[in-house]
Each structure stands twice: as structure tokens, then as C-alpha cells.
């Protein structure tokens, strides 16, 4: 999966406008970033990266850190 595909997946789960997130985007600046979104992202990622945990996603500070966890 390319970085662009990972970003698109994260944008879909966050219901963000296409092409608005970059690897440098700080999650604290993303309005949609909350516990429910983290859980939804974890569920979405179970098929691709089953080892990604809620706690690991919660600890991420940037979108790039999430991308690194996705296989």
C-alpha cells in the first residue's frame, strides 16, 4: 500500500476532505480525531494490519505515525 493510499484511507475514516492530510499533519489539529474515530480506524485497519491497537493509534501524534503502522 502506498503512502497516498494510506492517506486516502485515513481521510475516509476521518471523513476529511480528499487530499487534505499529509504525513506531517498533527492529529491534535484534526477536528475529527477523537476516541470514536480511533476505534473506527482500528476496525478499518484490522484487515490490513491486524496488530494495530487502539492504544497505539491513540499515542500517535501525526498522520505519518499512523501510516508507518499500516502494512
Beta strands, then each sheet from edge to edge (+ up, - down):
end
